[in-house]
Amino acid sequence: MTRAPLWVPVDLRDGNQALAEPMDAERKRRGFQLMVALGFKEIEVGYPSASGLDFDFVRLLVKEDLVPDGVTVVVFTAARDDPIARTAEAVDGLDKAVVHLYTATAPVWRDVVLRQDRAGVKRLVTGAAERVLHSEHHPVLTGKVIAYAHCRGRDWQAWGAGIAGSPSQALAAAVAAAAARGLSGPNSSPR
């Protein structure tokens, strides 16, 4: 190994809304400050389009200037217009951010929730990437999004039931998202 790996903790986001006693802003702040002190350079801080608490926490980081130089905030959001707009509102005022979009590709989710076929999911992912990456859609994000991530969302819940989206569907969605960024494939990174 010639350099330290990029390790992005998601402790301030993953499942917080499902905890019996969700972390409040002060507890999240202490967690964020601990992660900064430990040397993390990217920290996923929340899902501001899905949780008022996460939205308020991201705004707290901005308003109180708590993100030091050299640290990048990562935010998680669904690959749909309204959540992307809410996420842009949350990160307004940060110098940079990573926007982590997700879209489930499991057939049941695709058919019942998204009401899309495979090609429709690919269009959804590509369109979402375009809206995040091109400033005319969300001017607040101009020059701020230094990386874009995409995952296939809820598929992990479907593996045991045998109804998960195929790896080829997930790969097609990731390649489409990378192409929107001008990258050659899902392993490409501008960092």
Secondary structure, 3 states (H helix, E strand, C coil): CCCCCCCCCCCCCCCHHHCCCCCCHHHHHHHHHHHHHCCCCEEEEECCCCCHHHHHHHHHHHHCCCCCCCCEEEEEEECCHHHHHHHHHHHCCCCCEEEEEECCCCHHHHHHHHCCCHHHHHHHHHHHHHHHHCCCCCHHHCCCEEEEEEECCCHHHHCCCCCCCCHHHHHHHHHHHHHHHCCCCCCCCCC
